[in-house]
Amino acid sequence: MAEEIPTEFRPRPDTESRPLYFAYGSNLSYGQMRQRCTHAPGHSATPRALARLDGWKWIICDRGYANVIPPAELRIGEFQRVWADSPATEKGDTVYGLLYDMAVEDEMLLDRYEDVDYAAPVGKEDKVALSMRPRKQGRGDYTKWYVPAVVEQWFGKEKGPDVTTVLVYIDEECVREGRPRDEYIARMNRGIVEAQSLGLPTAWTDDVLRKFIPKRPIDV
């Protein structure tokens, strides 16, 4: 029997307005996105905009992969316990990413790559609205949040709003800073190079990403 997807996690049909996907980790590589979004790679893996999450912090978590830490007013569970002494918003706290307009089928494929638990309990924390965090992480590696992002630049002829709601995959359990897995370093370097070709700020990359990701040659 096929796995039933809860309504909260079910991507909206393409005929409806759907949040764009905010990629901040190795999916900064549109080449990797083409390999993952195999239903409609020409559409789903084409970057639509460069955007940022103000007040958020980018880290490599203790599982060895990229994660983002919400601002203080959105910290719950492990975020609250681990980051309780961190300032509400440190100077320069922001996370840059690329926005993708994924087809429904490709979002479901990406859910599998990110190990989203469709059976996770419904979110109940008063601090974070259900519209922002429909479900807890459960047994998965990531869960799906829907948060506002500031758009720095729309690509192509069609322009969108200055602020838009985006889908962000977040690991709520592994929230301590850690070291990247070796294979992830290679994928992140490819993502950095490809995203910088679209305007990812070099200064931010050097200050934030390079704290965790050493620069290495990438395979061509």
DRENBAMI-193232 format. One record per residue: y negated, z, x of N, C-alpha, C in turn; residue in three letters. Coordinates in steps of 0.05 Angstrom, whole numbers, plus 32768, in hexadecimal, padded with zeros to 4 digits. Each point is the difference from the previous one (the first is absolute). Example, Ala and Ser with C-alpha at 12.3 -4.5 7.8 and 13.67 -1.06 7.14 Angstrom:
# residues 2
8072809C81087FE880007FEE7FE880008012ala 7FEB7FF27FF97FE8800180107FEA800E7FF1ser 
This chain:
# residues 220
8018800080117FE880007FEF7FE780008012met 7FEC7FF07FF87FE87FFE80107FF0801A7FFEala 7FF2800780157FF0801980007FE97FFD7FEDglu 7FFC80147FEF7FEA80007FED7FE7800A800Dglu 7FEA7FF17FFF7FE78008800C7FEF800E7FECile 7FF8801980057FEE800F7FEE7FE67FF07FFBpro 7FF580047FE87FE87FF17FF87FEA80058015thr 7FFD8018800A7FEA8006801380027FF0801Aglu 80197FFA800880047FF1801980037FE27FFBphe 80037FF87FE780057FE47FFA7FE77FF08004arg 80007FEC80127FE87FEF80047FF87FF37FE6pro 7FE67FFE7FFC7FF67FF27FE880057FE28003arg 80047FF37FEA80057FE380017FE87FF2800Dpro 80057FE9800C7FEB7FF1800E7FEA7FF87FEDasp 800580007FE67FEB7FF87FED7FEC80177FFCthr 8007801880097FEE80177FFD7FF28006801Aglu 7FEA800E7FFE7FF18009801880118015800Fser 80067FFB80198011801280107FF280088019arg 8004801980097FF380098019800B7FF08017pro 7FEE7FF9801380097FF38018800D80158012leu 80127FF68011800E801180137FF080048019tyr 7FFC801980087FF180078018801480058017phe 80017FEE80138012800380177FF2800C8017ala 800B8016800B7FF2800D8017801380038018tyr 80197FFA7FFD80148003801580087FE5800Bgly 801A7FFC8004800A7FE7800C7FFC7FE97FEDser 7FFB80057FE67FFA7FE97FEE7FE47FF68003asn 7FF1800A80147FE77FF2800880087FE5800Bleu 80197FFD8007800A7FE5800980077FF07FE8ser 7FF17FEB7FFB80067FEE7FE980197FF08006tyr 80087FFE801A80197FF38007801780117FF7gly 7FFF801B8003801480117FF6800180007FE2gln 7FE97FFF7FF37FFF7FFF7FE3800E7FE77FF5met 7FFE7FEA800F800E7FE87FF7801E80038001arg 800980108013801D80058003800A80137FEAgln 7FEE80117FF7800980147FEC7FFB7FF77FE3arg 7FEB7FF27FFB7FF97FF67FE5800C7FE47FFCcys 80197FFF7FFC800E7FE680017FFF7FF17FE5thr 7FF7800E7FEB7FFF7FF27FE67FE97FEB8000his 7FE8800880087FEA7FEE80017FEF80068018ala 800B7FFB80187FF2800880197FE57FF38003pro 7FFD7FE77FF67FE67FF380037FEA800E7FF1gly 8007800E7FEB7FEC800F7FF07FFF801D8009his 8017800D80008001801D80047FF98008801Dser 80057FEF80137FFC8007801C7FE57FF5800Cala 7FEF7FF67FEE7FE67FF680097FEB80167FFDthr 7FF4800980167FEC80157FFD7FE87FF77FEFpro 7FF880127FEE7FEA7FF97FEE7FE5800C8009arg 80028017800E7FE7800E8008800680158015ala 7FEB8008800E8000801680127FF380177FF2leu 800D80187FFF7FF580167FF18004801A800Fala 7FF580167FF58003801A800E800280167FEBarg 800D80168009800280197FF07FEE8014800Eleu 7FE980067FF67FEE8013800C800A801D7FFCasp 7FFE801080148009801C7FFE801D80058006gly 800F7FEA8005801D8002800580047FFF801Etrp 80188009800980068001801C801A7FF08005lys 80007FF0801580187FF08007800F800E8016trp 801A80037FFD8011800C8014801B7FF28003ile 800D80058016801D7FFC8001800D801A7FFAile 801080017FEB800C80197FF7801980088011cys 800B80177FFA8016800A8010801A7FF07FFAasp 7FFF7FED7FEE80177FEF7FFC7FFE7FE78011arg 7FE97FFC800D7FFD7FEA80137FF27FE77FF4gly 7FF580037FE87FF37FE97FF37FE480077FF7tyr 7FF07FEC7FF87FE580057FF87FFF800F7FE5ala 7FEC80117FFE7FFB800F7FE77FE280057FFEasn 7FF780067FE87FE480077FFD7FFE801C7FF3val 7FEC800F80097FFB801B7FF57FE87FFE7FEEile 800380097FE77FEA7FFF7FEC7FE980138008pro 7FE87FFB7FF57FEA801380038008801B7FF4pro 7FF2801580078007801C7FF8800480037FE2ala 7FEF7FF37FF1800180047FE380197FF37FF3glu 800F7FF1801080187FF37FF58019800A800Eleu 7FFD801480118018800A800F801080137FEFarg 801A7FFA7FFE801280107FF1801980048011ile 801180137FF880198004800E7FFE8003801Egly 800F7FF0800E80008001801D7FE57FF8800Cglu 7FF27FEE7FF37FE57FFA800A7FEF80198001phe 800180107FEB7FF080187FFE800980148015gln 801A80048003800B801480127FFA7FF9801Earg 80037FE780077FFE7FF8801C7FE37FFB8007val 7FF07FF57FEE7FE57FF880067FEB80137FF4trp 800780187FF97FEE80137FF37FE880068011ala 80038002801A7FEA800780127FF07FE8800Aasp 80087FE87FF77FF17FE880087FE87FFD7FEFser 7FE97FF8800C7FE87FFC7FF080047FEE7FE8pro 7FF180047FEB80037FEF7FE87FFE7FE38007ala 7FEC7FF980117FFD7FE580097FF48001801Cthr 80107FFA80147FF67FFF801B7FEE7FE88004glu 7FEE800180137FEF7FEA800580117FE78008lys 7FFC7FEB7FF2800E7FE88006801B7FFD7FF3gly 800880147FF0801A7FFE7FF280007FE87FEDasp 800F7FEC800680047FEA7FEE80187FF18008thr 800C7FF17FEE80187FF080057FFA7FE47FF8val 80037FED80127FFD7FE37FF9801B7FF47FFAtyr 7FFF7FEC7FEF80197FF27FF97FFA7FE57FF4gly 80157FF07FFD7FFE7FE67FF3800A80027FE3leu 7FF47FF17FEF80087FFF7FE480107FE77FFAleu 801780047FF380117FEA7FF7800380017FE2tyr 80017FE87FF480057FFD7FE3801D7FF87FFDasp 801280147FFD801C7FFB8000800A7FF87FE4met 80127FEC7FFF800E7FFA7FE7801180187FF8ala 800680037FE7800F80167FF6801A8003800Fval 800E7FEA8004801A8001800D7FFE8009801Dglu 7FEA7FF8800D7FFD8007801C7FF8801E8002asp 7FF1800A7FED7FFA801D8001801A80107FFDglu 80127FF77FF0801A800D7FFD80107FFF801Amet 7FFE7FE9800E800D7FFD801A7FF480148014leu 7FE6800280007FF2801280128007801E7FFAleu 800380067FE68009801B7FF8801A8007800Easp 80117FED8003801A8005800D7FFC8004801Earg 7FEF7FF0800C7FFB8004801D7FF3801B8005tyr 7FEF80097FEE7FF3801A8003801180177FF5glu 80177FFA7FF5801380147FF57FF380117FEBasp 7FF57FF47FEB7FF4800E7FEA8017800A7FEDval 7FFF80197FFA8014800C7FEE7FF77FFD7FE3asp 800C7FEE7FF17FF97FFC7FE4800880177FEEtyr 80118011800A800980177FF07FF0801A8007ala 7FEC7FFD80107FF0801880087FF2800C7FE8ala 7FFC801B80007FF3800D7FEA7FE37FF67FFCpro 7FF780027FE77FE57FF97FFA7FED8013800Eval 7FEA7FF6800A7FEC8011800D7FF380137FECgly 7FFC801980097FF580147FED7FE8800F800Clys 7FF97FFA80197FEB8010800D7FE57FFA7FF2glu 7FF180157FF97FE67FFD7FF37FEC7FF48014asp 8004800480197FED7FF780157FFF7FE28001lys 80167FF27FFA80017FE3800280087FF67FE4val 7FF07FEE7FF580067FF67FE5801A7FEF8000ala 800D80017FE980197FF07FFE7FFB7FE28003leu 7FE87FF77FF97FF97FE480047FFF7FF9801Dser 7FFA801380117FFF7FFC801D801B8003800Dmet 801080137FF6801A8006800C801480047FE9arg 800B7FEA7FF6801180027FE8801980118005pro 800B7FFF80188019800E80058000800D801Carg 8010801580028003800D801A80117FEE8012lys 800380098019800F7FEF8013801E80017FFBgln 800A80167FF7801D80037FFB80107FFD8019gly 80147FEF7FFF80127FFC80177FF87FE88011arg 7FEB7FF37FF97FF87FE8800F7FF080078019gly 7FFA7FEB800F7FEF800380187FE37FFF7FFAasp 7FF97FF27FEB7FE47FFD7FF87FFE80017FE1tyr 7FE880077FF67FFB7FFC7FE47FE67FF07FFDthr 7FFA7FF97FE77FE97FED7FFB7FE8800F7FF4lys 7FEA7FFE800E7FE7800A7FF67FEE7FE97FFAtrp 7FEC80057FEE7FED7FEB7FF87FE4800D8003tyr 7FF27FF780147FE7800D80087FEA7FEB8004val 7FE680087FFF7FEA7FED80047FFD7FF9801Dpro 7FFB7FE780067FFB7FF6801B7FE67FF18000ala 7FF1800280167FE87FF1800480077FE6800Eval 7FF77FEA7FF480077FE5800B7FEA7FF88014val 80087FFB80197FED7FF880157FFB7FE27FFEglu 80157FF17FFB7FFE7FE3800080167FF37FEFgln 7FF87FEF7FED80147FF07FF280047FE6800Ftrp 80197FF7800280067FE7800E80007FE97FECphe 7FF97FE8800880027FE97FEE7FE77FFF7FEEgly 80027FEE7FED7FE97FFA7FEF7FFD80147FEAlys 8016800B7FF67FFE80137FE97FF9801C800Bglu 7FEB800B7FF47FF8801B8008800780147FEBlys 800480198008800680157FED7FEC80168001gly 800680177FF47FED80177FFF7FFD800D801Cpro 7FEB801080037FFB800E8018801380188003asp 8009800B7FEA801380167FFF80167FF87FECval 80198004800880177FF87FEF801680148003thr 801080047FEB80188011800280167FF2800Ethr 800D800D801380157FF48010801980117FFFval 80167FF38005801A800D800380048008801Dleu 8006801980058006800A801B801A800E8000val 80127FF980138019800E80047FFB80188012tyr 800780187FF77FF98019800E801980118003ile 8004800B80188016801380057FF5801C7FFDasp 8008800E7FEA7FF5801A7FFB800F8017800Eglu 80177FF9800D80108015800C7FFC8001801Fglu 80007FE9800D7FFC7FFF801D7FE37FFC8006cys 7FF1801580037FE37FFE80017FF4800B801Bval 8012800980127FF68009801A7FFF7FE88013arg 7FED800180137FFE7FEB801480197FFF8011glu 80097FE8800680187FFD80117FFD7FE88012gly 80177FF7800B80007FEA8013800D7FE87FF2arg 7FF67FE88005800B7FE87FF2801C7FF9800Bpro 80117FF67FEF80197FF580097FFA7FE78011arg 80117FFB80147FFB7FEA80127FFE7FE57FF2asp 80137FFB7FED7FFF7FE77FF27FE77FFD7FEFglu 7FF580177FF77FE880007FF07FE77FF98010tyr 80008008801A7FEA7FF980117FFC7FE28002ile 80167FF280037FFF7FE380017FF57FF47FE6ala 800A800A7FEA7FF77FF57FE67FE280077FFBarg 7FF8801880087FE480077FFC7FEE7FEF8012met 80087FFB80187FEF7FEF80117FFD7FE47FF5asn 80157FF57FF47FFD7FE67FF27FED80027FE9arg 800280167FF07FEF80037FEA7FE380048008gly 7FFB800E80167FE5800480097FF37FE68009ile 800F7FF0800F7FF67FE680097FF97FEE7FE8val 80127FFE7FED7FFC7FEF7FE97FE9800A7FEFglu 7FFE801A7FFC7FEA800B7FEF7FE57FFE800Eala 80008002801B7FE67FFD800E7FF67FE47FFEgln 80127FED7FFD7FF77FE47FFD7FF27FFC7FE5ser 800380137FEE7FF47FFF7FE57FE980147FFEleu 7FF9800E80167FE980117FFF8005801E8002gly 8019800880048006801D80047FEF800A8018leu 7FEF80147FFC7FEE80088015800E8009801Apro 7FF87FF48016800C8007801A7FFA801D8008thr 7FE880097FFB7FF9801C8007801180147FF1ala 80057FFB7FE6801180127FF0801D7FFE800Atrp 80097FE98006801B7FFC800B800480118019thr 7FEC7FFD80128002800F801A7FFE801E7FFCasp 7FEF80097FEE7FFD801D7FFC8016800D7FF0asp 800C7FF17FED8013800C7FEE801D7FF78005val 80047FE67FFE801C7FF68003800A8004801Cleu 7FEF7FFA8014800A8002801C8005801C8009arg 7FF880147FF18007801B8005801E80047FFElys 800D7FF07FF0801D80027FFB800F7FE7800Aphe 7FF47FE97FFF800E7FE780057FF67FF4801Bile 8010800280157FF87FF4801980007FE17FFEpro 7FEE7FF5800F7FFD7FE27FFF80177FF48011lys 800E7FED7FF380167FF2800E7FFF7FE37FF8arg 800A7FEE801280017FE47FF980127FFC7FE8pro 7FF97FEC7FEF80117FFB7FE9800F7FE68004ile 80187FFE7FF4800F7FE880017FF37FEA7FF0asp 80017FE8800A7FF47FE97FF180167FEE7FF6val 
